[in-house]
Amino acid sequence: MDTPQRQETGRPDASERRSRLRQYQTQLLARMQAARTGTGAHVNQLGVGIGDERYLIDLTAAGEIVSVAPVTVVPLTQAWYLGLANIRGSLVGVIDLARYVGMKETAIGAEARLVTFAPALGFNCALLVARVYGLRHAAGMTPHGAQLVDADQQAWTPLDLAALVRDERFLHVGL
């Protein structure tokens, strides 16, 4: 098997980065499906960065993790409602949760992603997150008030997407 070429800087080239990303996404998807079905390792939380905070999302509430797609602005909506994105042929409302909770807007950088809601929630929506940290074992974390603290002393706030879709303020995106 040929090894992808590296640029003179020692960094992987675009082809190698895409290959690594595909491999990571495949592994993440397999682990997410194992968590949903109860097979494999007990992994049940997805770590994401929203603003400067770290959040944990239950994998049964999360759908896909995708690169930020072009968003079409919808007039006369809340500032935190960014608009609509086409994700795999479906129009999905895009929410900047950082803005929704009163933080500054999320910058759409190289690490930003859209995390869609699971179809079971019945809400065609995606959260713009600054970063995906990957799978986390909340059971191994120490409770500290409303947050959980991991072995690296990072604080994580559980984010209940099912509760979010029942929040009246969240449901009313219009001005």
Number of C-alpha atoms within 10 A of each C-alpha: 3 4 6 13 13 13 10 8 7 8 11 15 14 13 12 15 13 12 12 13 12 12 12 13 15 12 12 16 15 13 20 26 16 16 19 17 10 12 11 13 11 15 21 21 24 25 23 26 21 24 21 11 14 20 23 24 20 22 21 21 19 23 19 18 19 16 15 19 13 11 15 13 14 14 11 10 14 17 15 21 23 20 21 20 21 13 17 8 7 10 14 20 22 25 24 25 21 21 17 16 11 10 14 15 17 20 13 14 10 10 14 20 23 25 24 22 24 19 14 11 17 10 16 14 22 26 23 29 25 25 20 19 14 12 19 20 15 20 13 11 18 14 14 11 8 9 17 20 17 17 9 7 10 12 19 23 18 18 18 14 19 18 10 12 16 11 11 9 11 16 11 11 18 12 8
